[in-house]
Amino acid sequence: MTTPQTDVDATDAPASDTATAVPTSVPADATVHECPYCDRPFTREDRVALHVGLQHYDVCTSEEEEAFETAYLAENAEIRRYRLKAAVALIVLYFGLLMVYAVAA
Amino acid sequence: MTRVRRSVSIVVALVLAAGTVSAHGAALRGSSGSLSIPTWLFLATGGGVVGASFLLATFATDRTFVRRSHDHARVLAAVPRVLRTVVAPLVGLLGLLAVLAFGFGAAFDVAPADPQQNLAILVVWVGWWAGYVMTLYLVGNTWPALNPFRTVARTLPSLDRGYPAAWGAWPAVVGLLALVFAEVALPLAEDAAMLAGAITAYGVVTVAGAVVFGVDDWFANADPVARAFDHYGRVAPFARTDDGVVLRVPGAGLVETAAGTARAGGDDGATDRAPLADAGGVAFVVALVFATTYDGFVATPAWRTIAEAVHAPGVPGVLIYAVAYALGFLAFVGVYRWAARSARRTGDTFVAVDELARRFAPPLLAIAAGYHLAHYLGFFVSLSLPLATALAAPTAPPAPELFVLPTFFGGVAITAILVGHLLAVWVAHAIGFEVFPERLQAVRAQYAFVAVMIAYTTLSLWIVSQPTVTPPFL
């Protein structure tokens, strides 16, 4: 990811002062992807794209905007799979308790 | 409050024996008798409800929707200045003077000594600690205006030594733990003079602290009562700001607290700073949750069995209580740290463990509020009658009678605990979305916190379902 503006620091970006001031600690051997605007380290490149789109939308470049949209849509696909699992867990929990009630109470 | 519940139970037993009123002050605790399912199933269902609500919350992945759920606030009219700066402080001062007069008066036979007739005991435990605290999280924090010690400290000259930043919230943590232990170990709800003495001791320390370090700094940081009430006020729908009173969704104040953007809740600018800025602030929230749990736990038959077994070889009673208290608190802190470390792992993030602990602490306040309501609503309702009669005729109140609680009050306690946890689950979900850029990452980071909440629901429901017994050796 390129750094288009080097003189923008976190305090200049509106509505991002609290979210970007997140204290982090990075293990020595970790692969780090940093936000070009606030230097917050992330574990994955797509999370940087999401972060930039959410926190620095007003100052980011059009490529970053595009990367954000791509990452956000990719997220949706994964969320759909997760929802299926959550629904299954809910059903198991509900019917599990129902069965237990039928037997125990 | 264990003492209070116990004295209520004793009065109830006497009244029952006399055959006049069939009241039951500890009706909350007696609720287990009406359960027709085994206790373990009741506990599993409670835990299951919290787990299911987390699973349901994971379906809310629309950032706009989640944000709107806590970002929406309406500014109402400001609190009239005269109410805030004259009426409320006067009410607080009058209340304090009355409590001290009737407390010490009981020692000299000029005030009723019976706990159910003594104005000091009824005002402090029923009116203030049960009833007034409920208004803090159900309506909003009014303590900065009412606090009589603040009013006194403001009239005194200040030395204005800067409050040491390194102390943070730690004096409040120590203070809260000390106050709750004193309440459990001393007969503060039976002996009005001792209660007045304890309030005087607290008052001297508090006013001295405020004089030395400045009123605003002391009450915002080091005073355990003001800090606890400020935290309860963050659960509430109303908050006073510089623009006027803000109406928000219950729990929205907790999301703001986590983000460090909380509006000033107090009388001044001192509370502008993030209240959970340091590890002490997190420890204070954990202490708040722990204190209520301990208070309930020592009144269970299980504790009696444990304490009696340890006491048998000759260990002093107070020592058993103190060790259990310290170990319990450390265990709560340890479990919470574990959850924060675990969140860093499951959330696959570089966010520091301390920061995760700080961000996810505010939901615990919703749990603490629900637990407080579960414990004290029935207590407050049944004892509001003696409180009212004592207020009407403070020097010679008629023989105490209690309101008879309907049987559904046991259900109210269970509902309050569950609602507190459900609110906490949703607040944690919203906080996760604020911290993490990826939505599933936000969900996964909550696993350990939700596990802790499920465990804590189970523990609280178990305590509430147990019959109340007198804590031994006190």
Interface residues (C-beta under 8 A of the other chain):
Chain A: T18 A19 V22 P23 T24 S25 V26 A30 V32 P41 F42 T43 R44 D46 R47 V48 L50 H51 L54 Q55 E75 E78 I79 Y82 R83 A86 A89 L90 L93 Y94 L97 V100 Y101 A104 A105
Chain B: S36 I37 P38 L41 A44 T45 G48 G51 A52 L55 L56 T58 F59 T61 R63 A259 G260 T261 D348 T349 F350 V351 A352 V353 D354 E355 E434 V435 F436 P437 E438 R439 L440 Q441 V443
